[in-house]
Amino acid sequence: MPASVRRLRTTGELGRILLSWEGEAYRPLVDHYAVYVSEPGGPESLLGKTVYATFVHGKLGGRARTFHYRVVTVDAAGDRSRPTRAVVGTSAESVTVSGRPIATVGTLDHKSLEFALAPNLSAQFTARFGTGVDYTYGVDAPGVDWSYIHPGPSDAWAGRKAHRFTFRFTVDAVPAGEVWLAIWLIDTHATLPGTAVLGLNGTTVREVALEKGATRGSLEGDAALPGSPLKPSYVELALPKAALVAGENVLTIDKTSGSWHVYDALGVYEK
Ligand SMILES: [Ca+2]
């Protein structure tokens, strides 16, 4: 019987729980690790198999969710170890759940389908959005005025330049609480996810390095489908209150390096 893995650990992040463990890969020769999952009090099922000592339980959505995990080692002969003791993991709660929406575009559903040109008409981007996206909350429509795909300077099909997406929203007064930005993506380029510079009313907020995706979101728009290869990722951060104004606020997203990313939704929230 192969040995059970040791030190199974979980790390809760936004929309996902990371698992890692230590195992002896060669004594005996391990074929794969089988990861089992259950919700508290619920039945256990096979979550996935991996040859690595890490596993990502993803696409969990914005709510904080708790799961129990156990790992079984399966060797080359097909023999199975005893399962590890169950380890608990909890994903982080999104500001899209804990906060009050001020202005949003799109729906948080792991799909790009509500946006213009979705799911695969990137070839029309230059004709439709060659000067970038300029979207006013409450006036414009996601299916017409917000492109599903945001190209970067590495994209020959979009002119090899930095493209700006502008999101305008109006508040009667600067909110009392913290104001957060949430950008949910269904996918990015696998090797060149690139960086985006976020700005608010002309002030640079931050440069964000996007996570590597699967290079499929330019062609298909539903990461919620079972077995979808898409790799969603999330950016959530506090906006500087001093840069906010009563009246119209102008948020800008400049894709300054790398290739494209594809949106699931974007929003500004009071936390
Ligand atoms: Ca969506």
Boltz pocket constraint, residues with backbone or C-beta under 6 A from the ligand:
constraints:
  - pocket:
      binder: B
      contacts: [[A, 106], [A, 107], [A, 108], [A, 109], [A, 110], [A, 111], [A, 112], [A, 113], [A, 114], [A, 263], [A, 264], [A, 265]]
      max_distance: 6.0
